[in-house]
Amino acid sequence: MPLLASALCAATAIGAPSPEPDPVPARPDPIVSAGGTQEPEIETGTLLPDWGGHRERLARHGLTYAVGYVAEVVAVPDGGLDDGAVAQGLLRVELDLDTAQAGAWAGGQFHVSSLTPHGDSASSKYLGDLFVVSNIDALDSCRLFELWYQHQLVPDRLSLRFGQLAADEEFGGTEFGSVFINSTFGWLTPIAANAPSPAYPVGTPGARLELTLDGGWTVRAAVYNGDPFPYDDQGEPENDHGTHLAWRDALLLLEAQWSWNDAPTDTALPGSVKLGGWHHTGTFQDFRRGEDGRSLADAASTGIPIVHRGNSGGYLALDQQLTRESTDSPEEGLGVFSRLGGAPGDRSLLEWYAEAGLTYTGLFRGRAEDVLGVGWAFGRVGHHARGVAEDARDWLGATDAVPDYEMVVETTYRLQVRPGFALQPVVSYLIHPGGTPGNDALALALRASLDF
């Protein structure tokens, strides 16, 4: 079990869970007054009406907010580490201030958000998977997530954002993949599994520059603190509440995005492609080789692994709408997404990764906001992590299975019950959870999303 245990510890230490899709639905459009003595209308995208027009008044002065809560039950009826079920939830609060609308300077925006995840983890208790079956899975805490200021250096062309940031809020995501609840469809697994990175539920100090060009091109570059999960000398975590602002090492991200056919027409369907790269300046231990050149499974080895300086990788993400119901309902129709990524196999737990899926919005008459989705993801264990297990089997007679890959297939249907309230049943099948053959598992989930 040594390799499997180290793999799971590595995934936990780097915060494998990712909050994509964002549990809080998109911020609502400006409210339309009901007028007269009629019951106030429900605001688009929110569960509660704008009683007294307070939200509209605040928005006129540049202040907008979003409060969302996600509750879910995840059950593992077969396979995995054990059978069982857990309940968990996430409260998210966001506040934004537009400086121009507030009567101050033009081109500025302040943003702050907090997270309160709570409940048990199905991945830790019953599955032992690397991808993490739920994207709200996190240690119980009440924490600051993001706190940043953004300024338009050149209006609609060049912007700078700095403060406490989360990389998964801007980099590497897919539009059509956001409906799925497995963490692997959110923050990029080729980074999450292989290097410490700021993503749900942890933000970290950093800065991001974004350049918008003609022809649908956007270029983003960012630098973040490379140690978002620091520990003290006694091994206790130092960032329980998201307020630890120390800087150690750096994570660099660069992404170029090309989008096409943004205008809704029947024949020209929208899509986008993202090509990105990343580099972490920290130190990474080799999974197989010791500093003496021997395999770490060799009884004669010192057991001290080679230490590599830095880790890097790349990724490709694609979104494409395939069909559209009509130009009056441009979001309804079939869409496809895919992502690929890789990293060096000597110092990375997952050497390469692939995912793909299909979603259909508005499949049934009268259900224009419902989304049906089927997604697939596959991560290949690095050749050094596989090699040390093979060495242990060949030289030491170990009986543990050699790790090879983890794969998941998720099917889900997001039912928009009413504005601000959605129910989402999910069926997931996990193959080789934890990257090791055996214990394939079925996971069932029911999620309720509320936006106030």
VOPAGU-2260 file (C-alpha; in pm, 1 decimal, decimal comma):
REM VOPAGU-2260
SITE   aa  ch    i         X         Y         Z
SITE  MET   A    0       0,0       0,0       0,0
SITE  PRO   A    1     287,6     254,2      26,6
SITE  LEU   A    2     243,5     394,2    -323,3
SITE  LEU   A    3    -134,5     420,0    -299,1
SITE  ALA   A    4    -109,5     591,1      38,1
SITE  SER   A    5     145,7     841,2     -89,8
SITE  ALA   A    6     -68,2     911,5    -395,2
SITE  LEU   A    7    -374,7     985,0    -185,0
SITE  CYS   A    8    -175,3    1202,9      52,9
SITE  ALA   A    9     -33,9    1396,1    -242,2
SITE  ALA   A   10    -377,8    1459,8    -387,0
SITE  THR   A   11    -509,5    1575,3     -49,1
SITE  ALA   A   12    -211,1    1800,0      17,8
SITE  ILE   A   13    -246,6    1990,1    -306,0
SITE  GLY   A   14    -617,6    2046,9    -269,3
SITE  ALA   A   15    -745,0    1825,0    -547,6
SITE  PRO   A   16   -1109,0    1937,0    -503,6
SITE  SER   A   17   -1213,0    2210,0    -738,2
SITE  PRO   A   18   -1520,7    2421,7    -723,3
SITE  GLU   A   19   -1610,6    2415,4   -1085,5
SITE  PRO   A   20   -1889,6    2443,0   -1164,9
SITE  ASP   A   21   -1929,3    2750,0    -949,2
SITE  PRO   A   22   -2194,7    2651,7    -691,0
SITE  VAL   A   23   -2340,1    3002,9    -710,4
SITE  PRO   A   24   -2532,0    3068,9   -1034,2
SITE  ALA   A   25   -2441,6    3369,6   -1245,1
SITE  ARG   A   26   -2521,2    3706,0   -1097,0
SITE  PRO   A   27   -2877,8    3811,9   -1172,3
SITE  ASP   A   28   -2979,8    4061,3   -1433,6
SITE  PRO   A   29   -3112,0    4396,5   -1307,7
SITE  ILE   A   30   -3455,3    4353,8   -1152,2
SITE  VAL   A   31   -3767,9    4454,3   -1339,4
SITE  SER   A   32   -4011,1    4629,5   -1106,4
SITE  ALA   A   33   -4345,9    4455,5   -1064,6
SITE  GLY   A   34   -4522,5    4789,3   -1029,6
SITE  GLY   A   35   -4846,5    4880,7    -846,4
SITE  THR   A   36   -4958,2    4667,5    -554,4
SITE  GLN   A   37   -4884,0    4335,7    -721,8
SITE  GLU   A   38   -4658,4    4076,7    -561,7
SITE  PRO   A   39   -4293,1    4165,0    -649,1
SITE  GLU   A   40   -4154,9    3952,5    -930,6
SITE  ILE   A   41   -3886,9    3695,7    -864,2
SITE  GLU   A   42   -3554,6    3832,3    -983,9
SITE  THR   A   43   -3396,3    3639,8   -1270,4
SITE  GLY   A   44   -3163,5    3374,7   -1129,3
SITE  THR   A   45   -3253,9    3423,4    -761,7
SITE  LEU   A   46   -3488,7    3240,9    -529,8
SITE  LEU   A   47   -3607,1    3544,4    -334,9
SITE  PRO   A   48   -3777,1    3855,7    -474,8
SITE  ASP   A   49   -3615,6    4196,0    -440,3
SITE  TRP   A   50   -3835,7    4309,8    -154,3
SITE  GLY   A   51   -3834,6    4689,6    -136,1
SITE  GLY   A   52   -3602,1    4717,7    -434,2
SITE  HIS   A   53   -3290,9    4715,5    -214,9
SITE  ARG   A   54   -3087,0    4508,5    -457,3
SITE  GLU   A   55   -3171,0    4743,4    -745,4
SITE  ARG   A   56   -3079,6    5050,7    -538,7
SITE  LEU   A   57   -2747,0    4899,8    -437,3
SITE  ALA   A   58   -2672,6    4802,1    -798,4
SITE  ARG   A   59   -2733,3    5160,2    -914,6
SITE  HIS   A   60   -2455,2    5261,1    -674,1
SITE  GLY   A   61   -2220,5    4989,0    -800,9
SITE  LEU   A   62   -2272,0    4732,9    -524,6
SITE  THR   A   63   -2387,5    4381,8    -617,6
SITE  TYR   A   64   -2391,7    4064,5    -413,4
SITE  ALA   A   65   -2464,5    3693,2    -448,7
SITE  VAL   A   66   -2547,5    3443,5    -176,0
SITE  GLY   A   67   -2564,0    3076,6    -268,4
SITE  TYR   A   68   -2597,0    2747,7     -85,3
SITE  VAL   A   69   -2535,6    2396,5    -215,7
SITE  ALA   A   70   -2652,1    2088,7     -24,3
SITE  GLU   A   71   -2597,5    1733,5    -139,4
SITE  VAL   A   72   -2599,9    1368,8     -42,9
SITE  VAL   A   73   -2343,9    1130,5    -193,5
SITE  ALA   A   74   -2389,3     754,2    -155,4
SITE  VAL   A   75   -2154,9     469,8    -247,8
SITE  PRO   A   76   -2374,2     156,9    -267,4
SITE  ASP   A   77   -2114,0     -66,9    -430,6
SITE  GLY   A   78   -1735,4     -88,7    -455,7
SITE  GLY   A   79   -1475,2     156,9    -333,7
SITE  LEU   A   80   -1329,7     133,1      16,0
SITE  ASP   A   81   -1667,1      73,0     181,1
SITE  ASP   A   82   -2039,4     125,8     134,9
SITE  GLY   A   83   -2194,7     434,4     288,5
SITE  ALA   A   84   -2332,3     782,6     240,4
SITE  VAL   A   85   -2242,2    1137,4     342,8
SITE  ALA   A   86   -2412,2    1475,6     349,8
SITE  GLN   A   87   -2224,9    1797,9     283,0
SITE  GLY   A   88   -2290,5    2159,9     200,2
SITE  LEU   A   89   -2132,6    2485,8      90,8
SITE  LEU   A   90   -2230,9    2845,1     164,8
SITE  ARG   A   91   -2078,2    3103,8     -67,8
SITE  VAL   A   92   -2110,4    3481,5     -32,8
SITE  GLU   A   93   -1978,1    3730,1    -290,4
SITE  LEU   A   94   -1967,2    4109,1    -297,7
SITE  ASP   A   95   -1862,0    4335,1    -587,9
SITE  LEU   A   96   -1816,3    4710,8    -611,1
SITE  ASP   A   97   -1792,9    4901,9    -939,9
SITE  THR   A   98   -1592,7    5215,3    -861,4
SITE  ALA   A   99   -1739,8    5421,8   -1146,2
SITE  GLN   A  100   -2099,7    5352,1   -1047,0
SITE  ALA   A  101   -2006,7    5420,1    -685,8
SITE  GLY   A  102   -1905,2    5773,6    -786,9
SITE  ALA   A  103   -1530,2    5717,3    -761,4
SITE  TRP   A  104   -1281,2    5653,0   -1042,8
SITE  ALA   A  105   -1357,9    5475,9   -1370,4
SITE  GLY   A  106   -1241,9    5126,1   -1462,5
SITE  GLY   A  107   -1214,2    4975,5   -1116,2
SITE  GLN   A  108   -1376,3    4675,8    -947,7
SITE  PHE   A  109   -1340,8    4533,2    -596,9
SITE  HIS   A  110   -1440,2    4174,6    -524,7
SITE  VAL   A  111   -1454,5    3968,1    -205,5
SITE  SER   A  112   -1593,7    3619,6    -148,6
SITE  SER   A  113   -1612,3    3375,4     139,4
SITE  LEU   A  114   -1673,0    3000,5     160,5
SITE  THR   A  115   -1813,6    2781,9     435,8
SITE  PRO   A  116   -1787,3    2414,7     336,1
SITE  HIS   A  117   -1907,4    2156,1     585,1
SITE  GLY   A  118   -1991,3    1787,6     607,7
SITE  ASP   A  119   -1819,5    1455,8     546,2
SITE  SER   A  120   -1621,0    1350,4     240,4
SITE  ALA   A  121   -1736,4    1055,2      31,4
SITE  SER   A  122   -1396,2    1046,3    -140,1
SITE  SER   A  123   -1203,9    1015,1     186,4
SITE  LYS   A  124   -1441,7     775,5     364,0
SITE  TYR   A  125   -1572,8     549,4      90,4
SITE  LEU   A  126   -1390,4     592,1    -242,9
SITE  GLY   A  127   -1023,1     684,8    -209,4
SITE  ASP   A  128   -1036,8     844,5    -555,1
SITE  LEU   A  129    -787,0    1098,0    -686,9
SITE  PHE   A  130   -1031,5    1306,6    -891,0
SITE  VAL   A  131   -1268,6    1368,7    -591,0
SITE  VAL   A  132   -1629,7    1282,6    -665,2
SITE  SER   A  133   -1777,8    1614,7    -543,2
SITE  ASN   A  134   -1648,3    1961,7    -623,8
SITE  ILE   A  135   -1769,6    2106,4    -290,2
SITE  ASP   A  136   -1566,5    1850,9     -92,6
SITE  ALA   A  137   -1341,6    2041,2     151,1
SITE  LEU   A  138   -1242,3    2051,2     515,2
SITE  ASP   A  139   -1498,6    2214,4     743,3
SITE  SER   A  140   -1409,5    2581,6     770,6
SITE  CYS   A  141   -1525,7    2938,4     731,3
SITE  ARG   A  142   -1273,4    3110,7     510,5
SITE  LEU   A  143   -1189,5    3405,1     292,1
SITE  PHE   A  144   -1170,0    3283,9     -67,8
SITE  GLU   A  145   -1089,9    3581,7    -292,6
SITE  LEU   A  146   -1016,8    3947,7    -219,2
SITE  TRP   A  147    -896,2    4147,8    -519,0
SITE  TYR   A  148    -900,7    4472,5    -710,3
SITE  GLN   A  149    -916,5    4487,4   -1090,8
SITE  HIS   A  150    -843,5    4791,3   -1303,1
SITE  GLN   A  151    -900,2    4849,2   -1672,7
SITE  LEU   A  152    -563,2    4983,8   -1782,0
SITE  VAL   A  153    -699,1    5016,9   -2136,0
SITE  PRO   A  154   -1080,9    5000,6   -2139,5
SITE  ASP   A  155   -1207,2    4670,3   -2282,5
SITE  ARG   A  156    -851,9    4578,4   -2385,2
SITE  LEU   A  157    -610,0    4541,0   -2095,7
SITE  SER   A  158    -689,4    4472,0   -1730,6
SITE  LEU   A  159    -483,5    4399,3   -1420,8
SITE  ARG   A  160    -618,9    4203,4   -1123,7
SITE  PHE   A  161    -426,3    4161,4    -799,0
SITE  GLY   A  162    -489,2    4053,6    -441,5
SITE  GLN   A  163    -596,9    3715,4    -312,6
SITE  LEU   A  164    -690,0    3511,7    -619,8
SITE  ALA   A  165    -800,6    3162,0    -719,4
SITE  ALA   A  166    -663,0    3032,3   -1048,8
SITE  ASP   A  167    -965,6    2812,1   -1119,8
SITE  GLU   A  168   -1187,8    3120,2   -1144,4
SITE  GLU   A  169   -1021,6    3228,0   -1471,2
SITE  PHE   A  170    -796,1    2960,5   -1620,0
SITE  GLY   A  171    -860,1    2636,9   -1804,9
SITE  GLY   A  172   -1234,0    2597,2   -1755,7
SITE  THR   A  173   -1491,7    2479,5   -2009,3
SITE  GLU   A  174   -1844,1    2615,4   -2047,9
SITE  PHE   A  175   -2013,1    2286,2   -2130,7
SITE  GLY   A  176   -1820,3    2094,1   -1865,9
SITE  SER   A  177   -1935,2    2316,5   -1581,8
SITE  VAL   A  178   -2256,5    2124,1   -1510,3
SITE  PHE   A  179   -2072,9    1817,7   -1374,7
SITE  ILE   A  180   -2004,3    1781,5   -1002,3
SITE  ASN   A  181   -1685,9    1572,4   -1009,1
SITE  SER   A  182   -1391,7    1796,9    -923,3
SITE  THR   A  183   -1194,4    1676,8   -1223,6
SITE  PHE   A  184   -1426,0    1869,0   -1459,1
SITE  GLY   A  185   -1343,7    2191,5   -1273,4
SITE  TRP   A  186    -989,9    2298,9   -1187,3
SITE  LEU   A  187    -737,5    2143,2   -1421,9
SITE  THR   A  188    -641,4    1799,1   -1292,0
SITE  PRO   A  189    -301,7    1809,5   -1473,5
SITE  ILE   A  190    -214,8    2093,5   -1234,7
SITE  ALA   A  191    -419,8    1997,9    -928,6
SITE  ALA   A  192    -270,5    1648,0    -906,2
SITE  ASN   A  193      88,0    1756,2    -967,9
SITE  ALA   A  194     160,1    2092,1    -802,9
SITE  PRO   A  195      28,2    2307,8    -517,6
SITE  SER   A  196    -212,1    2555,3    -675,2
SITE  PRO   A  197    -468,1    2812,2    -558,4
SITE  ALA   A  198    -810,8    2666,4    -630,6
SITE  TYR   A  199   -1123,7    2589,3    -435,0
SITE  PRO   A  200   -1134,3    2623,6    -141,8
SITE  VAL   A  201    -807,2    2819,8    -115,9
SITE  GLY   A  202    -713,4    3152,3    -271,6
SITE  THR   A  203    -365,0    3297,2    -244,9
SITE  PRO   A  204    -178,2    3623,8    -320,2
SITE  GLY   A  205    -120,8    3679,7    -688,6
SITE  ALA   A  206    -166,3    3898,7    -993,4
SITE  ARG   A  207    -324,8    3844,7   -1333,5
SITE  LEU   A  208    -290,4    4043,3   -1657,2
SITE  GLU   A  209    -549,4    3999,2   -1935,4
SITE  LEU   A  210    -525,1    4131,6   -2291,0
SITE  THR   A  211    -822,7    4125,3   -2529,6
SITE  LEU   A  212    -739,4    4139,7   -2900,3
SITE  ASP   A  213    -940,4    4163,0   -3220,7
SITE  GLY   A  214   -1063,9    3843,5   -3383,1
SITE  GLY   A  215   -1183,9    3681,4   -3060,7
SITE  TRP   A  216    -839,7    3643,4   -2901,2
SITE  THR   A  217    -769,8    3677,2   -2528,6
SITE  VAL   A  218    -435,4    3625,7   -2355,4
SITE  ARG   A  219    -400,9    3580,4   -1978,2
SITE  ALA   A  220     -87,2    3560,3   -1767,0
SITE  ALA   A  221     -74,2    3518,0   -1389,1
SITE  VAL   A  222     162,2    3456,6   -1100,6
SITE  TYR   A  223      47,5    3313,7    -766,9
SITE  ASN   A  224     200,1    3215,2    -436,3
SITE  GLY   A  225     317,2    2858,8    -490,2
SITE  ASP   A  226     245,8    2738,5    -136,3
SITE  PRO   A  227    -127,3    2791,1     -69,2
SITE  PHE   A  228    -134,0    2508,3     190,1
SITE  PRO   A  229     146,3    2596,5     436,5
SITE  TYR   A  230     219,1    2395,2     750,7
SITE  ASP   A  231     404,2    2501,3    1065,3
SITE  ASP   A  232     696,3    2317,9    1226,5
SITE  GLN   A  233     455,8    2087,7    1411,9
SITE  GLY   A  234     280,4    1986,8    1090,5
SITE  GLU   A  235     -33,6    2188,2    1159,5
SITE  PRO   A  236    -201,5    2380,0     875,1
SITE  GLU   A  237    -152,8    2756,9     885,9
SITE  ASN   A  238    -422,8    2866,9     643,7
SITE  ASP   A  239    -744,8    2739,3     799,5
SITE  HIS   A  240    -933,4    3061,9     728,3
SITE  GLY   A  241    -774,4    3183,8     404,7
SITE  THR   A  242    -594,3    3477,4     564,9
SITE  HIS   A  243    -235,1    3348,7     549,0
SITE  LEU   A  244     -62,6    3587,0     308,8
SITE  ALA   A  245     294,3    3451,6     309,9
SITE  TRP   A  246     473,9    3390,1     -20,9
SITE  ARG   A  247     681,8    3080,4     -95,3
SITE  ASP   A  248     774,4    2971,4    -447,0
SITE  ALA   A  249     552,6    3069,7    -740,1
SITE  LEU   A  250     301,5    2920,1    -980,2
SITE  LEU   A  251     306,9    3080,4   -1327,0
SITE  LEU   A  252      19,6    3042,4   -1574,2
SITE  LEU   A  253      -9,5    3156,7   -1936,9
SITE  GLU   A  254    -317,9    3097,8   -2152,1
SITE  ALA   A  255    -428,2    3202,5   -2499,3
SITE  GLN   A  256    -796,6    3173,8   -2588,3
SITE  TRP   A  257    -964,5    3204,8   -2925,6
SITE  SER   A  258   -1343,9    3234,6   -2942,0
SITE  TRP   A  259   -1557,0    3235,7   -3257,3
SITE  ASN   A  260   -1915,5    3300,8   -3364,5
SITE  ASP   A  261   -2029,6    3482,4   -3050,9
SITE  ALA   A  262   -2329,3    3634,8   -3233,2
SITE  PRO   A  263   -2630,3    3399,2   -3220,6
SITE  THR   A  264   -2716,3    3263,3   -3565,6
SITE  ASP   A  265   -2855,1    2931,2   -3681,4
SITE  THR   A  266   -2553,3    2837,9   -3890,9
SITE  ALA   A  267   -2254,7    2998,6   -3713,6
SITE  LEU   A  268   -2233,3    2820,1   -3378,2
SITE  PRO   A  269   -2008,1    2953,5   -3099,8
SITE  GLY   A  270   -1700,5    2780,9   -2966,2
SITE  SER   A  271   -1361,5    2841,3   -2811,9
SITE  VAL   A  272   -1022,9    2681,9   -2767,7
SITE  LYS   A  273    -770,1    2747,4   -2490,7
SITE  LEU   A  274    -401,2    2660,1   -2500,9
SITE  GLY   A  275    -214,3    2700,9   -2175,0
SITE  GLY   A  276     104,7    2624,3   -1991,0
SITE  TRP   A  277     215,5    2632,9   -1628,0
SITE  HIS   A  278     535,7    2623,0   -1425,3
SITE  HIS   A  279     584,3    2581,4   -1051,1
SITE  THR   A  280     917,9    2694,8    -909,2
SITE  GLY   A  281     909,9    2471,6    -600,1
SITE  THR   A  282    1088,6    2142,9    -533,1
SITE  PHE   A  283     937,7    1803,9    -622,7
SITE  GLN   A  284    1051,0    1459,9    -515,8
SITE  ASP   A  285    1108,3    1187,2    -770,6
SITE  PHE   A  286     858,2     903,9    -740,7
SITE  ARG   A  287    1108,9     628,7    -825,4
SITE  ARG   A  288    1474,2     727,2    -804,8
SITE  GLY   A  289    1680,6     795,7    -494,3
SITE  GLU   A  290    1967,5    1039,6    -469,3
SITE  ASP   A  291    2202,1     740,1    -488,4
SITE  GLY   A  292    2059,1     646,6    -829,7
SITE  ARG   A  293    1884,2     335,8    -698,6
SITE  SER   A  294    1513,2     263,3    -705,8
SITE  LEU   A  295    1339,4     369,4    -387,5
SITE  ALA   A  296    1209,6      12,7    -368,2
SITE  ASP   A  297    1566,1    -121,9    -357,4
SITE  ALA   A  298    1652,5    -247,3      -9,2
SITE  ALA   A  299    2004,6    -108,8     -56,9
SITE  SER   A  300    1880,4     241,2    -137,3
SITE  THR   A  301    1911,7     525,5     111,3
SITE  GLY   A  302    1540,0     587,7      59,9
SITE  ILE   A  303    1602,2     956,6      -1,7
SITE  PRO   A  304    1443,6    1056,1    -335,4
SITE  ILE   A  305    1598,7    1280,8    -595,9
SITE  VAL   A  306    1471,0    1634,9    -558,9
SITE  HIS   A  307    1377,0    1810,4    -882,5
SITE  ARG   A  308    1366,2    2186,2    -909,0
SITE  GLY   A  309    1036,9    2295,1   -1062,8
SITE  ASN   A  310     752,1    2123,0   -1243,6
SITE  SER   A  311     577,0    2224,2   -1565,5
SITE  GLY   A  312     298,0    2117,0   -1795,1
SITE  GLY   A  313      52,9    2218,5   -2062,4
SITE  TYR   A  314    -314,9    2184,7   -2143,6
SITE  LEU   A  315    -569,3    2226,7   -2421,5
SITE  ALA   A  316    -941,6    2296,8   -2368,6
SITE  LEU   A  317   -1219,8    2302,0   -2626,7
SITE  ASP   A  318   -1586,8    2409,9   -2621,2
SITE  GLN   A  319   -1817,3    2388,3   -2922,8
SITE  GLN   A  320   -2191,9    2420,2   -2959,3
SITE  LEU   A  321   -2310,3    2160,1   -3211,4
SITE  THR   A  322   -2679,8    2244,2   -3246,6
SITE  ARG   A  323   -2904,4    2536,5   -3151,8
SITE  GLU   A  324   -3279,1    2538,3   -3098,3
SITE  SER   A  325   -3320,5    2891,4   -3237,1
SITE  THR   A  326   -3163,9    3235,7   -3236,7
SITE  ASP   A  327   -3423,7    3338,8   -2979,3
SITE  SER   A  328   -3286,9    3073,8   -2739,9
SITE  PRO   A  329   -2915,2    3064,6   -2824,2
SITE  GLU   A  330   -2816,5    2860,8   -2518,4
SITE  GLU   A  331   -3050,8    2572,3   -2599,2
SITE  GLY   A  332   -2893,2    2286,9   -2789,3
SITE  LEU   A  333   -2615,0    2031,7   -2788,8
SITE  GLY   A  334   -2259,5    2117,0   -2686,7
SITE  VAL   A  335   -1931,7    1926,9   -2665,2
SITE  PHE   A  336   -1620,5    1988,2   -2455,1
SITE  SER   A  337   -1279,2    1830,3   -2416,9
SITE  ARG   A  338    -952,6    1888,9   -2229,6
SITE  LEU   A  339    -606,2    1735,7   -2252,4
SITE  GLY   A  340    -302,8    1789,1   -2031,6
SITE  GLY   A  341      32,1    1646,3   -1934,7
SITE  ALA   A  342     330,9    1681,3   -1701,1
SITE  PRO   A  343     670,9    1508,0   -1651,3
SITE  GLY   A  344     625,3    1149,9   -1529,7
SITE  ASP   A  345     923,4    1143,8   -1293,3
SITE  ARG   A  346     791,3    1405,6   -1048,0
SITE  SER   A  347     417,1    1404,3   -1129,3
SITE  LEU   A  348     152,3    1172,2    -989,6
SITE  LEU   A  349     -52,2    1191,1   -1312,4
SITE  GLU   A  350     154,2    1198,7   -1630,6
SITE  TRP   A  351    -126,0    1279,5   -1869,9
SITE  TYR   A  352    -496,5    1345,5   -1857,9
SITE  ALA   A  353    -796,0    1357,9   -2093,3
SITE  GLU   A  354   -1165,4    1436,8   -2057,7
SITE  ALA   A  355   -1461,7    1483,1   -2290,5
SITE  GLY   A  356   -1835,9    1512,9   -2271,5
SITE  LEU   A  357   -2167,2    1619,6   -2418,2
SITE  THR   A  358   -2438,5    1840,4   -2269,5
SITE  TYR   A  359   -2783,1    1931,2   -2394,8
SITE  THR   A  360   -2961,2    2241,0   -2266,4
SITE  GLY   A  361   -3340,0    2251,3   -2308,2
SITE  LEU   A  362   -3381,8    1895,4   -2431,4
SITE  PHE   A  363   -3748,5    1877,6   -2329,2
SITE  ARG   A  364   -4025,9    2116,0   -2429,3
SITE  GLY   A  365   -4086,3    2381,5   -2165,1
SITE  ARG   A  366   -3758,0    2301,9   -1985,9
SITE  ALA   A  367   -3530,2    2559,1   -2151,3
SITE  GLU   A  368   -3285,0    2584,4   -1858,0
SITE  ASP   A  369   -3249,0    2215,1   -1775,9
SITE  VAL   A  370   -2916,8    2052,6   -1866,5
SITE  LEU   A  371   -2846,4    1686,7   -1941,0
SITE  GLY   A  372   -2480,5    1584,8   -1943,2
SITE  VAL   A  373   -2253,5    1283,9   -1988,8
SITE  GLY   A  374   -1883,8    1329,0   -1908,1
SITE  TRP   A  375   -1575,5    1105,9   -1912,4
SITE  ALA   A  376   -1230,8    1163,9   -1760,1
SITE  PHE   A  377    -908,3     961,7   -1755,4
SITE  GLY   A  378    -579,8    1019,6   -1572,2
SITE  ARG   A  379    -267,0     810,7   -1631,9
SITE  VAL   A  380     -36,3     752,7   -1334,5
SITE  GLY   A  381     320,6     872,3   -1399,6
SITE  HIS   A  382     571,7     615,7   -1522,3
SITE  HIS   A  383     797,6     663,7   -1219,3
SITE  ALA   A  384     509,8     607,2    -977,2
SITE  ARG   A  385     421,7     290,9   -1170,4
SITE  GLY   A  386     785,9     188,6   -1192,1
SITE  VAL   A  387     854,9     196,8    -818,6
SITE  ALA   A  388     554,9     -28,7    -759,4
SITE  GLU   A  389     684,3    -270,3   -1023,3
SITE  ASP   A  390    1026,4    -266,6    -855,7
SITE  ALA   A  391     869,1    -343,7    -517,9
SITE  ARG   A  392     679,7    -634,0    -670,8
SITE  ASP   A  393     980,6    -774,3    -858,8
SITE  TRP   A  394    1248,2    -726,8    -593,2
SITE  LEU   A  395    1064,3    -734,3    -261,4
SITE  GLY   A  396     776,5    -965,6    -344,4
SITE  ALA   A  397     514,3    -697,5    -281,7
SITE  THR   A  398     160,4    -807,5    -362,5
SITE  ASP   A  399       3,3    -464,0    -406,1
SITE  ALA   A  400    -141,7    -396,0    -749,6
SITE  VAL   A  401      64,1    -170,7    -973,9
SITE  PRO   A  402    -112,3     165,3   -1017,5
SITE  ASP   A  403    -209,6     251,5   -1371,7
SITE  TYR   A  404    -495,6     500,9   -1414,2
SITE  GLU   A  405    -817,3     643,3   -1276,1
SITE  MET   A  406   -1127,1     689,0   -1489,8
SITE  VAL   A  407   -1474,7     821,9   -1419,9
SITE  VAL   A  408   -1798,3     841,4   -1617,9
SITE  GLU   A  409   -2060,0    1084,7   -1486,8
SITE  THR   A  410   -2418,9    1127,4   -1601,3
SITE  THR   A  411   -2626,7    1411,1   -1462,0
SITE  TYR   A  412   -2943,9    1610,9   -1516,0
SITE  ARG   A  413   -2972,6    1961,4   -1371,2
SITE  LEU   A  414   -3341,7    2040,8   -1321,0
SITE  GLN   A  415   -3417,8    2412,2   -1285,2
SITE  VAL   A  416   -3719,1    2393,0   -1053,1
SITE  ARG   A  417   -3762,9    2770,1   -1040,4
SITE  PRO   A  418   -3532,7    3073,1   -1061,5
SITE  GLY   A  419   -3264,6    3029,5    -799,9
SITE  PHE   A  420   -3345,4    2666,6    -717,4
SITE  ALA   A  421   -3213,0    2360,1    -899,7
SITE  LEU   A  422   -3205,1    1988,2    -825,5
SITE  GLN   A  423   -2938,4    1767,4    -976,6
SITE  PRO   A  424   -2927,1    1386,5    -958,0
SITE  VAL   A  425   -2589,4    1236,9   -1051,2
SITE  VAL   A  426   -2474,4     884,1   -1134,1
SITE  SER   A  427   -2097,5     825,3   -1141,3
SITE  TYR   A  428   -1898,4     511,2   -1209,9
SITE  LEU   A  429   -1534,7     514,0   -1099,4
SITE  ILE   A  430   -1280,5     272,4   -1246,9
SITE  HIS   A  431    -955,5     216,1   -1054,3
SITE  PRO   A  432   -1025,8     482,6    -789,1
SITE  GLY   A  433    -696,3     597,2    -641,2
SITE  GLY   A  434    -520,7     487,5    -959,1
SITE  THR   A  435    -507,2     122,6    -852,9
SITE  PRO   A  436    -690,7    -173,8   -1008,5
SITE  GLY   A  437    -976,2    -311,6    -803,1
SITE  ASN   A  438   -1254,8    -154,2    -600,9
SITE  ASP   A  439   -1436,5      -0,6    -897,5
SITE  ALA   A  440   -1724,8     194,9    -747,6
SITE  LEU   A  441   -2072,1     329,5    -815,8
SITE  ALA   A  442   -2151,3     669,3    -662,1
SITE  LEU   A  443   -2495,0     831,1    -653,5
SITE  ALA   A  444   -2558,2    1192,5    -559,2
SITE  LEU   A  445   -2843,6    1438,8    -528,8
SITE  ARG   A  446   -2754,6    1809,2    -517,7
SITE  ALA   A  447   -2975,0    2107,1    -440,8
SITE  SER   A  448   -2848,6    2452,1    -542,4
SITE  LEU   A  449   -3003,5    2768,2    -401,9
SITE  ASP   A  450   -2925,1    3124,8    -502,5
SITE  PHE   A  451   -3066,9    3400,2    -286,3
